[in-house]
Structures are given as structure tokens and as C-alpha cells.
């Protein structure tokens, strides 16, 4: 979805979004982070519901996805004024910073290098994930070229109470770590779950290990081919009715839960 949106012409994109604001966590997901560097005032905060970005005081950062606002004006970067500005505080870039993106030239087309000048030298090299746009209150940080970054005024540190506010216009700025490289069988892949990664089969069903003492109806073994060979921490058990993959010597099973990312209680998810 993300890749498709980046290639749509702006008039077509505006028509797609004209009916209602679009939910960032589902329809317009934030891509994985590059993690080359964070702005000096930003850090990663790990919460029970997943990792998010926060400011220096621990206030969770929110992204205003400009794609949801293209229908409302010529330049969605200028949306947050008046009552909006009284509620949402922009995360401003260092004084004197030059914008790196502008509407519509740079939206979704990759970060443009920050011009080298005496006023911005301390901010170089520009973080790969982060750009700067001319907001209503001055140069403002933008994440992944679409998400203008704000803090909810008066909110307590660590709070995510306004995630999805105003028909999903405002969403906590979720940290999705880079996809880890794994040495595993060809039908095993990492998938993101709450700001972390677990291993899953080719269809996205979580893999787990554990001991099945009683009812094992939902414990489907991760099958291995007859000619499968050990790879990394993975070996093959050929003593059962059919070959089964083992991870660190433990049998591997495939989730059969309604939510394929969930696993049975008292079992251990496989992590990269």
C-alpha cells in the first residue's frame, strides 16, 4: 500500500482520501526505521503496546499524516493553526534550519539533503528518517516525509491516550525497527509485532516452541522437506511421522490462532 501511494499522482491521491481521514496504523503504515540517527531531542520509548518516539521529556510524539489532509487545503503542512495549534505543539527543528521538503515537490520521494550552512551544520548529517518542512510555527520535523511531528499539549509523559484522535488524523509516532536479517529455512520470515520482531511461516503465522502436555489440537508442527539440511540454529527432527524443524534443539510449531500473530499460552515465540 505504501509503495503504491508513493507513485500515485496527487490528484488521484486526493480523490482517494476525500471521503474520510485514513488510519495510519493500518492503511498507511509507517515504514521501518533506518536508525541512522535521531534528532537530538528525540528518543525511543518502549511501552507495553509497542515502541514509540518521544521527546526529551518523555512525551509521546504524534504524527499528523499529511496524506489524510490533502483534501482540506493547498498545503497540508499548514493545517495545524488556530485551535489545532492550541492543542498540538509542533516538534520544531533547530532555529535557522532550512526545510528539506516542500509541497508537492518532495512528498514521499525520499529525504533531500539538508543544505550546508553555518546555522545547520550541527544537525548534519540529516537523519535518514527525518526531514524538515516549513510549518506554521517555523521549521518543523517530519518523519518519513509524510508525518508532521507534534506533542499533545498538557499530556502526561508516556501517555498514548490520543492515538487515533480526530478520525485517525493523529497517531502515536510508532517506531518500527529495521527488519533483522535471519539465517533460517526458506519458509521462515520475521514479522513486526508491537515494535519488535518474531519469526513466522511464509503465510505470516507466528512460530513458537513449548511443551504440549495435554490437548495439542492447535499445535501444528513446522514441517521440513525430506531433503532439508540444518541451517544456522535450525536442525531437522526425522524421528516422528514427518520431518519437523527444530530451533535450538526445540520443536517448532505454527500458530493456528484466529489472530495468526498470537500463540498459545505458556509457549515461547521464536525471535530473530
Helices and strands as residue ranges (DSSP letters): H 2-7, H 10-16, E 43-47, E 50-54, E 61-65, G 66-72, G 76-78, H 83-87, E 88-90, G 121-123, E 130-135, E 138-143, E 147-152, H 165-168, E 170-172, E 188-193, E 196-201, E 207-209, E 220-221, E 234-237, E 244-247, E 250-251, E 253-254, E 268-269
